[in-house]
Amino acid sequence: MKKLKIQDYILIGIYTAIYFLVVCIAMILLQFTIPGYSSIFIPALTALFAGIVYLLVVNRIPRFGAITIMGSVMGIFFLISGHFPLSFLPNIICAVLADLLQNKTAISMKLRTSVSYIIFSFGLIGPVLPLWFMKNAYIDSLVARGKDTAYIDGVFAHITTGSFIASFLAIIMFSMVGIMIGQKLYLKHFSKVKGKGHGKNAHQV
């Protein structure tokens, strides 16, 4: 694998900004449709929309490090934007795992891209994962930020075993659909050999 070059870092920055925009759009849509569950399903809805962004990264920057950087930037954003202190870890861990699978394994390209995207999509679970597994610590962090009891009760109103299972299943299913949509969009609009699964920039899909 070749090392990342300056132009690669520029592209990573562009695609990360687009990915961040997709996250924001997903958040807004969920707040208008299912406000009580919006934070829980942000990772899943983002996965549905962001497949094309992920494919652009793995095809235009087919080197180890690009996926890791994109996920890590999202993790750093969570770290500096007032989320629970450990919220950044899943983004970094999932991004590294996805990067390793995508660029350091020899399984079929289409399968590895699909599975690595599912793994990558789980990174966004970081801000809500502590709601289920670190409730007391999360409450303490909210209190330290000046949140009142009514706000805290609202945050945990839908945190149940059922919502945990639903969110994880939704991430898997929406990631699979999202990467399939992304593959079609990539072949139609971005592949040098449109309509064919061949060529340097088409083999990843």
N, C-alpha and C positions, 0 to 999 in steps of 0.2 A: 504494500500500500504506500502510495506517495504521501508526503507530508502536505498539510494544508498550506496554501499560498495566500498572499494578500488578497487576491480577488475572491478566494474562497471565503475569507472572513467577511468580506463585504456582502457576498451573497447570503451568508449565514445571518448577518444582521438584518438584511431585507426580509428574509423568510421568517425570522423570529418575530419581527415587527408585524408581519401579516398574521402569523399564528396568534400573537397577542391580541390582534384585532378580532380574530375569530372567537377567541375566548370571551372578549367583551360583548360581542354580538350574541353569543350563546347565553351569557349572563342576563343581558337585557331581555331577550325573548322569554327566558324562564321566569324572570321577575314579573312579566306581564301575564304569563299564562298559568304558572303554578308557583306563586310567590313563596308558599310555605316550604316547598321542596327545591327551590332554585339552586341553592348551594350544593345540594346533594347530587343533582343531575347535570351540573356544569361540565364535568369531565366527559360524560356520555354524549351530550349534544355537541360539544366541541369536536369530539371524535367523529361525529357524523359529517361535520362540515370541513374538517381540516385534512382529510385524506390527500387532497391534491397538493397541499402545502408540503406534507411529508414526502410525497413522491418527487416533488421538485427538489427537495433537499437530497434525497438518496440518489437521484439521477444526475443532477447538475453538480453535486459535490460527493462523488462516490469514494470518499475516503473516511477512515475512522477519525472521529472527533467532531464532525459536523452535527450529528444528532445529539451528542453529549453537550456541546456548547448551547444548542438551542434549548434543551431541557434545563440546563443549569441556569441559564439566564432567567427562565421562568421561575425557577426555585429561588434565585436571588431576589427577584421582584417580590415574592411572597415574604421573604425574610425581612426586607426593608419597608414593607408596606403595612406593617402592624398585625400580620397574621400570627397565629400561634408559633412560638419559636422553632418547633420541629417541622413546620409545614413545608419547608424547602427540601427536606431530605428525599421524599418519594420522587420528586421531579428529577433530582440528580441521579438517584439510584436507578430509576426506570430508564432514564436516558442512556446511561452507561450500558445497561443490560441490552437495550434495544440496539445500541451502536455496535456492541460486541457481536450480537446475533447477526446483524445486517452485514457487517464488514469482516468478520473473523470466522465465519462458519462456511461450510461447503454444501449446505442443503439447497434445494432448488430455490432459485431467486424469487419466484412469485410467492412461495410459501414463507420464505424468511422475511420478505418485506411485509407480508400480512401479519405474521406473528410479532415481528418487531414493532409494528405500528400499534398493535393491541397493548404490548408491554409499555410502549412510550405513552400511550393515552392514560394509563393508570397513574402517571406522574401527577396529574392534576387532582388526584384524590387527597393530596397532602393537606390542604387547608381544612378538610372536613373529617379526615380519618381520626384525629384526636377526639372528635365529638363522641365517637363510639368507644374508644379505648382509653382515653385519658380525660374523662369527664371532669373530675375534680380539679385537675391541673388547668383545664381549659376554662372552667368557671373562675378560678383564681386569676387567670390572665385577663378575663373580661372585667372582673371587679377592679383589677389594677388599672385598667383603661377607663374606668369611670362608668361602666355600664350598670344600669339598675336591674332590679329583680325581674321586672316585666320584660325587659329586653332579653335577659338570659333565659327566661322561661320560653320565650318565642324561638330562640335559637335551638333549644332542645326539644321543642314540641313534636317534631317528626323524626327524632333520632331513635329508631327502634331496630330490632333485629331484622324485621321485614324490609325496612328502608335500606339497611345495609346490604342485604342480599340483592334487592332490586337495583341498587346503584351499581353493584359489581357486575351483575348480569347485563345491565344496560350498557356499561362501558364495553363489554366484550361484543355484544350484538351490534351496537352502533359503530364500533371500530371496524368490524367486518364489512358492514354496509358502506361505511365511509371510505374505506380503502378501495372497494369495488367501484364506487362512484368516482373516486380520484383516478383510478386506472383508466376509466372511460374518458374522463376529461383530459387526462394527460395524453392519451393516444390521439385524441381528436384535435387538441389545440397546441400541444407542446412537443410531441414526438416528431423527429425529422422525417420518419417514414410513417406518415399517417395511415391509420387503418391496418398496419401490419405490426406483428410482434417481433420485429427484427430491428437491428441497427443499434449503434452504441447507446443512444439515448432512449431506446425502447425496451431493452432487455430486462430492466428492473421491474417492469409492471407485468 
